[in-house]
Amino acid sequence: MRRRIFWAIIGVPSALIVIGAGAAFSLQMTRHMISGLWNMPDRLPALSTNSQVHYQPGAEDFARDVAALYPDAIARVEAMHGRRFAHPVTVGAYATPEAYAAANGQGSDVPVGVTFAGRVNLSPKLFWPQHQRLRAILTHELSHAHINGWIGAVAYIHLPNWFKEGLAVMVSEGGGAESVSEPEARAAIQRGEHFLVEETGSLRTLVGVKFTQAPRADSPSHVTLLAYRQAGMFVRYLHDSDAPAFQRMLQAVLDGRPCVEAVRVGYRQDIQALWRTFARRS
Ligand SMILES: [Zn+2]
């Protein structure tokens, strides 16, 4: 475990160096990341029945619920990603929003699950009052952790968010996008309100997905969920329209190749052309 903590501590700051000096917000972001590294769930007690599942004292029942879902969620991600996990993934179940926010690298208790430094952190909201989302959110986060485990923090950050989120939404059958329906997401695409099909990601755009034009939505979080739903539909379209191409693309991603290149390896056409076909059919 010490070795893994060591690599997380090496990996995340090197990702910070990648952003370089500059962005004003990065100071605050750096603070959240340092807090996350300092409060990784590895330090918390683990369940005797599943040593990957750690819990803040008071969240033991929550951790047991996570452990019950863990094997199926792992199997689902491995089947959909076409590869085993590079290493077992630590999951942290939290009792308080404060401890959760301190550990998740974002300094916020708004998202219900966050994968940070290869660890899955789960909000106490998933024990109550949003327990019905636990299976999907755990699977969604494990999709992120699976990719992160194979390619490391720096290459992971350079994958575009729509790809990572769309894949996680598809693999978890809607996890993270539950409150936006497919018809709503499709109608927005038809109005030209859709996420920007970016070819790379960066630390500046670590969370959220950019839009081509501002969608009709009542809150910023609804905009994010709309993007997640649309990205999930696009990634599922990529999967359903050509499953062998999808696997070639995903294996290239898991081998550490940039997204644009991986898409070309898989589909022998570029991502923008694939998007146009998808959007026409939506
Ligand atoms: Zn996600």
Residues whose N, C-alpha, C, O or C-beta is under 5 A from the ligand:
A	BS01	ZN	E165 A168
